[in-house]
């Protein structure tokens, strides 16, 4: 009688990020139901910029219940898997859901990575009580909240909006049947409010359809005044938002105060 012994090597982590190689990549994809993977090159400037954000996201995601894991592959050292994944630029990020590969379409900051992974691995909207609603929306950069009966056309539009990829990856969604809680957000049940950690908040949604909710959320997702970065390319130019742009390398100038 012959026996075959299979010994799985222990997972190796670098500052909370799972390290994958040609040898353990397929094993990890099979082991983890959900896995975000960064393919990088050590010399890549964009990769170096992403590193602290990626590691920060890994720390938060691994401490959640249930925990989530994110990983990385040095594509210059592990060319077999890089070739198999058709990696042509750095960093390239793919998300594996039950082994199925899909593009990562989130941002490059800690919070946007966390939000994107949680959206892909959890319910589109979390049912909460009023206390949890208040603490959750206070902690979220962007959130949409529904108040009232779950048997309404507005609730149906809300849940469709939560599944809509154009806002579903940017916003956190919460719902409660506590109608009295709505007044804390300036709406009445059934109603929807938008919370954000900038400018005026919360904002009351006055529409009724998924399309109206999506357009409302898109328009409210960018602060009135920002220092432009790549995270704003899609919400401004991709969504055809109107913008006035000041190009400058100076600081503390009178014209900048006037612009503000």
N, C-alpha and C positions, 0 to 999 in steps of 0.2 A: 504494500500500500504506500502510495506516495503522498507527501504533504507539501503544500506550498504556503509559506509564511509571508504575509505582506505587512511590512512595517511602515506606517505613515510617519514621516518626519514631522516634528513639532513645527507649528507655525512660527515664523520669525517676523517680529515687528520692529520697525524703525520709527521711534517717536510716535507710536500708536498706529502707524500705517503698515498693513500687511505687505511683506516683501514677496513678490512672485518672480519666478524664473521659468525657463523652459521646462525644467524638471517638475515643478509643482503647480504650474498654472492650471492644467485640466483638473487636477485633484481639488484645487481650491474652488473652481467654478462649480464642481459637483457638490462640494461640501457646503458652500454658502448659498442659500436661496437667493439672496440679493447681494451684489457686489459691484461697487463702483471701482474702476481700475484706471489709473493714470499711466500712460506710456510716455516716458520722458527720456531726455538725454542730459547727462551731468553738466555739459557745457551750455545748455540752453538757458538764455536769460529769462524767458517767460516762465520756464519751469522753476527757476530759482525764486522768482517772484511769487509763484503759486505755492511753494513749499510751506511757508508758515501758515497760510490760510488752510491748506489741505490738512496739515497736521493738527491745526486747531479744530477743524471739523471732525477729524478722527477722534479726538479726545471727547468731544461732546456726544457724538453718535455712539461710541463704545460704552458710555455711561448710561445710555437710555435703557428703558425696559419696554420691549426687548432691545438688546444692543444691536447696532448695525456696524458693519466692518467696511472700510475702504482700503484699497490696495494700490500698489504701484509696481511697474516693471521698468527696469533700465533697458530700454530698447536697443542700446548700443552693445550691451553684453548678452542679451537674449534675443538673438536675431531670428531664431526659428519661429518663436511666437509672434515677434514683431512682423515678420513677413506674412505669417498666416492671418494676422489681423489687418494686413495691408496698411501699416502705419507709414505715413508719408510726411508728417510734420509733428512738431513737439510744442507743448504737450498735447496729446490726443487722449480724450477720456471716453470710455465706453462703460455702459451700465449693463450688467448681466442679471436678468430676471429669470430665475429657474433655468439658467443656462443659456437663455436666448439673449443675444447681443442687440443693444440699441444705442443710438447716439446719446451722449450727455448734452443736454441743451440748457443747463443752468449757468449761473454766474461763476466767477472765479474768486469769490470771497468766502470766508468761513461761513457766514450766515446763509448765503445763497446756496452753498453746497449742502448744508444741513437741511434747509427747507426743501431742496429738490429731492434729496434722498428720502426724506420722510414722506413727501408727496407720493413717491413711487412705491413705497413699501407699506403705507398705512391707508386708512379710510380717507376719502376725499374731504370729509368734514367730520369733526369730532362733536358728539353730543355732550353737553356740559350743563352744570347748574349755573346760577347767576354769579356766585363767587368765583367759580372757575373761569367763567366767561370774562370777568373783569381782569383776573390775573393773567389769563392767556393773551388777551388782546393788548394788555399793557406790555407784555414781553415781545410781541410780534412787531416786525417792521411794517408789514401790511396784513390786514385781516378783514375778512367779511363775516358778519354775524347775522344769523336769522333768528327771529323771535316769534313764537306763536305756534299754532297748530301745524302738525306735519302733514295735514290733509288739505293743502291749499295749492292753488296754481303758482303762487309766489314761491312756496317751498320747492316745488318741482323745478321752477326756473333757477332757484338758488343752487340746487344740487346739480343741475345741468351746467351751470356756470362753474361750479367747483371742479367738474370734469373737463372743462374747456382748457386745452393746453395753453392758450394765449394768456390766461390769467391764473390757471390752476397751479402753475409752477412758481408764480410770484407771491401769491397770497396764501395765508392760513385761513381755514374756514371752520366756523364753529356754529352750532345750532342748539337752541334750547326751546322747550315748550313753556318756559316761564314768561308769560306775557308781561308781567309787571317789570321784568328786567329791562324791557325795551325802553322805558322812559329814561333810564340811565344813559342811553345812547341817542336820545333825541328823536326816537321814533315810537310808533304805536304798533301793537301786534295785530295782524301779521305784518312784519316789517323787516327791513334789512339795513344795517348800518356798516359803514366802512371806517376802520380805525387805522391810523398810521402814526409813526413816531416822528413826524415832521409836519410843519405847517398846521392848518386847522384840522382838528380831529375831536370827536368822530364826525362823519358826514352821513346825512340821511339819504338813502336811495329812494327816488320817487317813481321809478319805472315799474314795469311788470313782467318783462320778458327776459330771456337769457341774453339776447343780443344787446338789450339796453343795459343789463348788468355788466356785461363784458366791456362795453364802451365806457361806462361809468368808471369801472375799475381801472381800465387802461389810462384814462385821463387823470386819475388821482394817484397814479403810481410813481410819478416823478415830482420831486420838490420844485417849488417855483424858482429857487436859486440853487445851483449846484456847481461844484467843480467837476468838469466833465471827465469821465473815465469810460473804459470799454463796457462797463456794466450798463451804461445808458445808451449805447448804440441802438440796440433793438427797441427799447421802449420809446425812444424819440424818433429815430429815422425809420426803423422797421415798422412802427405803428403810425408813421406820418403825422407826428405831433408837431404843432407849430413851436418854434423856438427862436429866441434872440441870443446870439452867441457873441461874447466878448473875448477876443484873442489878445492876451497880454502876458508879459513876463514880469511886470512890475508889481509892487504892492503898496498899499496905503496911499493911493493917489486919489485926488478929488473926483476924477471921472469914474473911478471904480465905486466910490461911495454913491455917486449919482446913478450908476447902473444898478447897484443894489437897491 
